[in-house]
């Protein structure tokens, strides 16, 4: 029985002379016709119908075309979805875990991370320098895009001016799968440095359940107390789960 063909990635940098696909090494001069026809059909369906016209594995194929330009990438797309569960989790997976999937190398990781960065930047542009309390849905979309599928906890602080316009969005700490160290004094100190008038705390629960722990509640009240002393308002603390979020303000914790 013959051994299955291994995936061959493109050499970085990723942009070929024709502006379409990556440059490969030691690969066939011509793309096999059945692969070329499949790619053409898939690209046509995407351009005519958009993302809703194709399932997750085909959307992944479109991304993988550039990194692996001369082979069928459908098996790799399916392997990534089997490993991580859905398109979002594939794109947001940490590089070390992606590289554990057979056929994934630096070029594939780079393509996925470019898409992740682009999605986050687009969502962030919808909330930066805008009044957050009147752009709440956009804020939630941004937080879910940036944090919902992370495998470890991340704690972010959103700093607002007197008009509740977002002036800074900063990662304060990273942690483990169920804990992130947060120091209320550091949170408030940074608020003073930025001349912020208000804060919104945001962190994710990799378990998917946004229910706050007692440690979450205690830390939030400590930040609120420290901020009040210095005239800074804590508007809310958002916990981002896989498919929903919890607002401390709406839930009555603040």
C-alpha positions in Angstrom: 0.0 0.0 0.0 1.5 3.3 -1.0 2.1 6.0 1.6 -0.2 9.0 1.5 1.4 12.1 0.0 2.5 14.7 2.4 1.5 18.3 2.2 4.1 20.6 0.9 3.9 24.2 2.0 5.0 27.3 0.1 8.2 29.0 1.0 7.8 32.3 2.7 7.2 35.1 1.7 3.8 34.2 0.5 3.2 36.4 -2.5 3.8 34.9 -6.0 4.6 36.9 -9.1 1.1 36.4 -10.4 -0.4 37.8 -7.2 -2.5 34.8 -6.6 -0.8 31.9 -4.9 2.4 31.3 -3.0 5.7 30.2 -4.4 6.4 26.5 -3.9 9.6 24.5 -3.7 10.1 21.1 -5.4 6.5 21.0 -6.6 4.9 20.1 -9.9 5.3 22.8 -12.6 1.5 22.6 -13.3 -1.4 22.2 -10.9 -3.1 18.9 -11.7 -6.3 19.6 -13.6 -8.7 18.1 -11.1 -7.3 20.4 -8.4 -7.2 23.4 -10.6 -10.8 22.9 -11.7 -11.9 22.4 -8.0 -10.2 25.6 -6.9 -11.7 27.5 -9.8 -15.2 26.3 -9.0 -14.7 27.0 -5.3 -13.5 30.5 -5.9 -16.3 31.2 -8.3 -18.9 30.0 -5.8 -17.3 32.2 -3.1 -17.2 35.3 -5.3 -20.8 34.8 -6.4 -22.4 33.8 -3.1 -20.0 35.0 -0.4 -19.1 33.1 2.8 -22.7 31.9 3.3 -22.4 29.9 0.0 -19.7 27.6 1.3 -19.2 25.5 4.5 -16.4 25.9 7.0 -14.0 23.4 5.4 -14.3 25.0 2.0 -13.6 28.5 3.5 -10.5 26.9 5.1 -9.5 25.5 1.7 -9.6 29.0 0.2 -7.1 30.1 2.9 -4.9 27.1 2.4 -4.7 27.5 -1.4 -2.0 30.1 -1.0 0.1 28.2 1.6 -0.1 24.9 -0.2 -0.4 25.8 -3.9 0.1 22.5 -5.7 -1.9 19.9 -3.8 -5.4 19.0 -2.7 -5.9 20.8 0.7 -9.4 19.4 1.4 -8.0 16.7 3.7 -6.0 19.2 5.7 -9.0 21.5 6.0 -11.1 18.7 7.4 -8.3 17.6 9.7 -8.1 21.1 11.2 -11.8 21.2 11.8 -11.8 17.8 13.3 -9.0 18.9 15.7 -10.4 22.3 16.7 -14.1 22.1 16.1 -15.0 25.0 13.9 -13.6 27.7 11.6 -13.2 30.3 14.4 -11.3 27.9 16.6 -9.0 27.0 13.8 -8.1 30.6 13.0 -7.6 31.6 16.6 -5.7 28.5 17.7 -2.2 29.1 19.0 0.6 28.4 16.5 2.1 25.6 18.6 -1.2 23.6 18.6 -1.7 24.2 14.9 1.8 22.9 14.1 0.8 19.6 15.8 -1.6 18.9 12.9 0.1 16.9 10.2 0.6 19.1 7.1 0.6 22.4 9.0 3.8 24.4 8.8 4.8 28.1 9.0 3.0 29.1 5.8 -0.3 27.7 6.9 0.0 29.2 10.4 0.8 32.6 8.9 -2.2 32.6 6.6 -4.5 31.8 9.5 -2.9 34.4 11.8 -3.3 37.1 9.1 -7.0 36.3 8.9 -7.3 36.4 12.7 -5.5 39.8 12.9 -7.6 41.2 10.1 -10.9 40.2 11.8 -9.8 41.7 15.1 -8.6 44.9 13.5 -11.9 45.4 11.6 -13.9 44.8 14.7 -11.7 47.1 16.8 -12.1 49.9 14.2 -15.8 49.8 14.9 -15.3 50.8 18.6 -12.1 52.8 18.9 -12.6 56.5 19.3 -16.3 56.1 19.6 -18.8 56.4 22.5 -18.9 52.8 23.8 -22.1 53.0 25.7 -24.0 53.8 22.5 -22.0 51.2 20.5 -22.5 48.3 22.9 -23.3 45.7 20.3 -20.2 46.6 18.3 -18.2 46.3 21.5 -19.5 42.8 22.2 -18.8 41.7 18.7 -15.2 42.9 19.1 -14.7 41.2 22.4 -16.1 37.9 21.1 -13.9 38.1 18.0 -10.8 38.9 20.0 -11.3 36.6 23.0 -14.1 34.0 22.8 -12.0 31.2 21.3 -8.8 31.6 23.3 -7.6 28.6 25.1 -6.2 30.5 28.1 -7.7 33.5 30.0 -6.9 37.0 28.9 -7.7 40.2 30.8 -8.2 43.4 28.9 -9.0 46.9 30.1 -11.0 49.4 28.0 -10.2 53.0 29.0 -12.8 55.7 28.3 -12.7 59.5 28.5 -15.3 61.8 30.0 -17.6 61.3 27.0 -17.3 57.5 27.3 -15.2 57.4 24.1 -12.8 54.5 24.0 -9.3 55.9 24.1 -7.3 52.8 24.8 -7.8 49.0 24.7 -5.0 47.2 26.5 -4.2 43.6 27.5 -3.3 43.7 31.2 -2.5 40.0 31.8 -2.6 36.5 30.4 -3.2 33.4 32.5 -4.0 29.7 32.5 -7.1 27.9 31.3 -9.0 29.0 34.5 -7.1 31.9 36.1 -5.5 35.2 35.2 -3.7 37.4 37.7 -5.2 40.9 38.0 -3.8 43.6 40.3 -6.4 46.3 41.0 -3.7 48.9 41.8 -2.1 48.4 38.4 -5.4 48.7 36.7 -6.2 52.0 38.3 -2.6 53.3 37.9 -2.8 52.7 34.2 -6.1 54.6 34.1 -4.5 57.6 35.7 -1.6 57.5 33.2 -4.1 57.6 30.3 -6.2 60.3 32.0 -9.2 57.9 31.8 -12.5 58.8 33.4 -14.0 55.3 33.2 -13.1 51.7 32.7 -14.7 48.5 31.3 -13.0 45.2 32.4 -13.1 42.3 30.0 -11.9 38.8 30.3 -12.7 35.4 28.8 -13.6 32.0 30.2 -12.0 29.3 28.0 -14.5 26.8 29.4 -17.2 28.6 27.5 -19.3 29.4 30.5 -19.2 33.1 31.4 -20.6 32.6 34.9 -18.3 34.6 37.3 -16.2 32.8 39.9 -16.0 34.2 43.4 -12.5 35.4 42.6 -13.9 37.3 39.6 -16.4 39.0 41.8 -13.9 39.9 44.5 -11.4 41.3 42.1 -14.1 43.4 40.3 -15.2 44.9 43.6 -11.6 45.7 44.5 -11.0 47.5 41.2 -14.3 49.4 41.6 -13.3 50.5 45.1 -9.8 51.6 44.1 -11.1 53.4 41.1 -13.8 55.3 43.0 -11.2 56.7 45.4 -9.5 58.4 42.4 -12.6 59.5 40.6 -12.7 56.8 38.0 -15.9 55.0 37.2 -16.1 51.2 36.6 -18.9 50.9 34.0 -18.9 47.1 33.7 -17.0 43.9 33.7 -17.7 41.6 30.8 -16.9 37.9 30.9 -16.8 36.4 27.4 -17.8 32.8 26.8 -17.8 30.8 23.7 -21.3 31.8 22.5 -22.5 34.4 25.1 -21.2 36.9 27.5 -22.1 38.1 31.0 -22.3 41.7 32.1 -21.6 42.3 35.8 -23.8 45.4 35.6 -26.7 43.6 34.0 -26.4 40.6 36.3 -26.5 42.8 39.4 -22.9 42.3 40.6 -22.2 46.0 40.2 
